[in-house]
Amino acid sequence: MRRFACALAAFASFVSVAQAESIPLGAAPEAAEAKTPPNPCSQEVAASLQKLRKSSWFRMTSNMITENGPSTMEVDYILPDRMHQKVTNTVTNASSEIILIGREAWSRRGEGSWTPMPANVAGQLQTQVEESVLVEQKDIGSYACNGKTKVDGHDVMSYKLESQPAKGESFRNQTYRVFYVDAMTGLPYSNALLVPGRDDKPIFKTTYAFPLDLKIEPPKDIAAPAPAAAPPASPAPAPGAASDTGK
């Protein structure tokens, strides 16, 4: 659950540094009153994300490094309020899942039974989905157009995020973010965090897909809620205490 919450706060999501670098789905170009001239490349990235937000469903598959080692996160969305997330450790094959439908949520580990999540937690997850996936944000940063290329055999338009050193930093982080847009559909294809000279081995990569058979339904194998604890027994009277009938 904690891993999921971090994912949504940053984008889709994630506990590692690479995850925190990911792009918010809600990103949009700077408002019209911005003082700097609009960046056409950033506007193209924002338009692609806007098109994604308006789609009825999509899948995000992320390969990343977490505190538990290399992992894969697959998140299905059926907008506006259905989500199914599965995180799998690629070394141990251990997995955890969350299903969110409206204001109800369930979780499980491995192939175990699904357990209902507390109503307040499910509500928080729904709010995070709305804020991270549906709501437009004003600034996605400045992108440079890198032209047309191929990724995984697909024709895509490439955009590089032009990051600047943070205040107080004397040097720029060598990693860089590249966002790819499908050249045919205009939808996002992938985004990746790369190291110069190792473009074929991204630190973090998310790929977008639109499976026609994508469904998100409430789980069937739901564990029965734990029985309520019995009320504590009345404490025995202290030795020598006076009774109601005698003094």
Secondary structure, DSSP 8 states (H G I E B T S, - for coil): -HHHHHHHHHSS--SSHHHHTS--TTB----TT-SS---HHHHHHHHHHHHHHTSSEEEEEEEEEETTEEEEEEEEEETTTEEEEEEEETTT--EEEEEEETTEEEEEETTS-BEE--HHHHHHHHHHHIIIIIS-BS----EEEEEEEEETTEEEEEEEE-----TT-SS--S-EEEEEEETTT-SEEEEEEE-TT-TTS-SEEEEEE--TT------S-B----------------TT---SS--
